Amino acid sequence: MDADALLPLVARGDQKAFEELYGLVSGPVYGLVRRVLRDPAQSEEVVQEVLLELWRTAARYDPARGSALSWILTLAHRRAVDRVRSARAASDREQRVAQRAETPAFDQVAEEVEGSLEREWVRRCLERLTDLQHQAVTLAYYDGYTYREVARRLSVPLGTVKTRMRDGLLRLRDCLGAAA
């Protein structure tokens, strides 16, 4: 019997018909899958998947749309292409992970040196402020006081603290801008 006669019997659960169909189509299915995948072990796996799918879905075969062998080979080709796409996607994922792993690690020494240099520039620029500006900026930015609290600690009006802060911060900006 040929595949066109065997497939309807397989659709009804006939195991003997499936054995005969298996013997008839396993060679052409393996050849097609092997041409797509090139790897013998994967080709064998895909052939098993295709033939299992054939057993489960034989009832879906429509003789009006083509021969049974064409339908079976189409199933095999689709499954083989899916395997190639899956392998390619996995490879792409692995490459992306590897590229992320190649990202330079955090260089703690360079960060510490850079931070130390920045602190030194800030310290030098703070030294260029007047004593009154230096006091106000230090209390506000290093000790965490509000402008109102700075005014109380220095016993000066709030407006005076705001003026000292503004002038001191402008001088710091100019000094640090020159340092950059």
KAWO-V491758 format. One record per residue. N is the residue number from 1. RES is the residue in three letters. PHI is phi in radians with two decimals (none if undefined). PSI is psi in whole degrees, -180 to 180 (* if undefined). D_CENTER is the distance of its C-alpha to the mean C-alpha in Angstrom with 1 decimal. Layout:
BEGIN
((N	RES	PHI	PSI	D_CENTER) (N	RES	PHI	PSI	D_CENTER))
END
This chain:
BEGIN
((1	MET	none	155	52.5) (2	ASP	-1.77	174	49.6) (3	ALA	-1.08	-35	46.1) (4	ASP	-1.11	-34	47.3) (5	ALA	-1.45	-31	49.9) (6	LEU	-1.38	-35	47.8) (7	LEU	-1.06	-42	44.7) (8	PRO	-1.09	-33	46.7) (9	LEU	-1.19	-40	48.1) (10	VAL	-1.11	-38	44.7) (11	ALA	-1.07	-28	43.7) (12	ARG	-1.57	4	46.6) (13	GLY	1.59	16	45.4) (14	ASP	-1.32	109	47.9) (15	GLN	-1.23	-37	46.7) (16	LYS	-1.11	-41	49.3) (17	ALA	-1.13	-38	48.2) (18	PHE	-1.16	-41	44.5) (19	GLU	-1.04	-43	45.7) (20	GLU	-1.19	-42	47.6) (21	LEU	-1.12	-41	44.7) (22	TYR	-0.99	-50	42.4) (23	GLY	-1.09	-34	44.9) (24	LEU	-1.31	-40	45.2) (25	VAL	-1.87	-13	41.6) (26	SER	-1.09	-37	39.6) (27	GLY	-1.09	-56	40.6) (28	PRO	-1.07	-36	39.6) (29	VAL	-1.14	-45	36.3) (30	TYR	-1.08	-43	35.5) (31	GLY	-1.05	-45	36.5) (32	LEU	-1.14	-48	34.3) (33	VAL	-1.11	-40	31.2) (34	ARG	-1.12	-37	32.0) (35	ARG	-1.13	-34	32.1) (36	VAL	-1.37	-46	28.6) (37	LEU	-1.57	-32	26.9) (38	ARG	1.23	-21	29.3) (39	ASP	-1.65	120	28.6) (40	PRO	-1.05	-43	31.6) (41	ALA	-1.13	-46	30.1) (42	GLN	-1.16	-36	27.2) (43	SER	-1.08	-42	29.9) (44	GLU	-1.10	-42	32.1) (45	GLU	-1.06	-46	29.4) (46	VAL	-1.15	-39	28.8) (47	VAL	-1.05	-44	32.6) (48	GLN	-1.06	-43	33.0) (49	GLU	-1.08	-43	30.4) (50	VAL	-1.12	-46	32.1) (51	LEU	-1.20	-33	35.5) (52	LEU	-1.16	-43	34.5) (53	GLU	-1.08	-39	33.1) (54	LEU	-1.05	-44	36.4) (55	TRP	-1.07	-43	38.4) (56	ARG	-1.33	-32	36.5) (57	THR	-2.03	18	36.4) (58	ALA	-0.99	-30	39.7) (59	ALA	-1.18	-18	41.1) (60	ARG	-1.38	-13	38.7) (61	TYR	-1.12	132	40.3) (62	ASP	-2.06	108	42.4) (63	PRO	-1.06	-22	45.1) (64	ALA	-1.21	-19	45.6) (65	ARG	-1.68	-3	42.2) (66	GLY	2.59	179	43.0) (67	SER	-1.30	161	44.0) (68	ALA	-1.12	-41	42.6) (69	LEU	-1.10	-40	41.5) (70	SER	-1.08	-43	39.6) (71	TRP	-1.11	-43	37.8) (72	ILE	-1.13	-44	37.0) (73	LEU	-1.16	-32	35.8) (74	THR	-1.15	-43	33.6) (75	LEU	-1.01	-45	32.0) (76	ALA	-1.13	-44	31.6) (77	HIS	-1.09	-46	30.1) (78	ARG	-1.05	-44	27.5) (79	ARG	-1.13	-40	26.5) (80	ALA	-1.15	-43	26.3) (81	VAL	-1.12	-40	24.2) (82	ASP	-1.03	-41	21.8) (83	ARG	-1.12	-42	21.6) (84	VAL	-1.11	-46	20.9) (85	ARG	-1.09	-41	18.1) (86	SER	-1.11	-44	16.6) (87	ALA	-1.13	-40	17.0) (88	ARG	-1.14	-42	15.5) (89	ALA	-1.11	-41	12.3) (90	ALA	-1.12	-41	12.2) (91	SER	-1.11	-43	13.1) (92	ASP	-1.08	-42	10.4) (93	ARG	-1.07	-44	7.7) (94	GLU	-1.10	-39	10.0) (95	GLN	-1.13	-43	10.4) (96	ARG	-1.09	-41	7.0) (97	VAL	-1.12	-42	7.4) (98	ALA	-1.12	-39	10.9) (99	GLN	-1.14	-40	10.5) (100	ARG	-1.12	-36	8.9) (101	ALA	-1.20	-25	11.8) (102	GLU	-1.37	-9	14.1) (103	THR	-1.02	131	13.8) (104	PRO	-0.96	137	17.3) (105	ALA	-1.23	161	18.1) (106	PHE	-1.04	124	20.0) (107	ASP	-1.65	95	23.5) (108	GLN	-1.12	-39	25.7) (109	VAL	-1.11	-47	28.9) (110	ALA	-1.09	-41	28.0) (111	GLU	-1.10	-41	27.0) (112	GLU	-1.16	-42	30.3) (113	VAL	-1.11	-46	32.3) (114	GLU	-1.08	-44	30.9) (115	GLY	-1.09	-40	31.5) (116	SER	-1.12	-43	35.0) (117	LEU	-1.11	-42	35.8) (118	GLU	-1.12	-43	34.8) (119	ARG	-1.07	-39	36.9) (120	GLU	-1.12	-42	39.8) (121	TRP	-1.11	-44	39.6) (122	VAL	-1.09	-44	39.6) (123	ARG	-1.05	-44	42.5) (124	ARG	-1.14	-40	44.5) (125	CYS	-1.21	-36	43.9) (126	LEU	-1.10	-35	45.0) (127	GLU	-1.16	-22	48.2) (128	ARG	-1.42	-10	49.1) (129	LEU	-1.34	158	49.3) (130	THR	-1.18	162	52.7) (131	ASP	-1.01	-42	53.4) (132	LEU	-1.14	-43	53.3) (133	GLN	-1.15	-43	49.9) (134	HIS	-1.04	-45	48.5) (135	GLN	-1.06	-49	49.7) (136	ALA	-1.11	-46	48.3) (137	VAL	-1.13	-43	44.8) (138	THR	-1.10	-46	44.7) (139	LEU	-1.09	-41	45.7) (140	ALA	-1.32	-47	43.2) (141	TYR	-1.64	-28	40.1) (142	TYR	-1.75	-33	40.6) (143	ASP	-1.70	-12	42.7) (144	GLY	1.43	19	41.0) (145	TYR	-1.41	151	44.1) (146	THR	-1.36	165	44.3) (147	TYR	-1.00	-41	46.6) (148	ARG	-1.10	-42	49.3) (149	GLU	-1.18	-37	49.1) (150	VAL	-1.08	-43	49.4) (151	ALA	-1.05	-44	52.4) (152	ARG	-1.13	-44	54.0) (153	ARG	-1.14	-35	53.4) (154	LEU	-1.61	-5	54.9) (155	SER	1.00	48	57.6) (156	VAL	-2.31	159	57.0) (157	PRO	-1.12	152	56.4) (158	LEU	-1.00	-42	52.9) (159	GLY	-1.04	-37	53.3) (160	THR	-1.16	-42	54.2) (161	VAL	-1.09	-43	51.0) (162	LYS	-1.10	-40	48.9) (163	THR	-1.15	-46	50.7) (164	ARG	-1.07	-43	50.3) (165	MET	-1.10	-48	46.6) (166	ARG	-1.04	-49	46.1) (167	ASP	-1.11	-42	48.2) (168	GLY	-1.12	-42	46.6) (169	LEU	-1.18	-36	43.0) (170	LEU	-1.11	-44	44.0) (171	ARG	-1.13	-41	45.5) (172	LEU	-1.08	-44	42.4) (173	ARG	-1.04	-46	40.2) (174	ASP	-1.10	-43	42.5) (175	CYS	-1.14	-47	42.7) (176	LEU	-1.22	-32	39.0) (177	GLY	-1.11	-38	38.4) (178	ALA	-1.22	-30	40.8) (179	ALA	-1.26	-30	39.1) (180	ALA	-1.32	*	35.8))
END
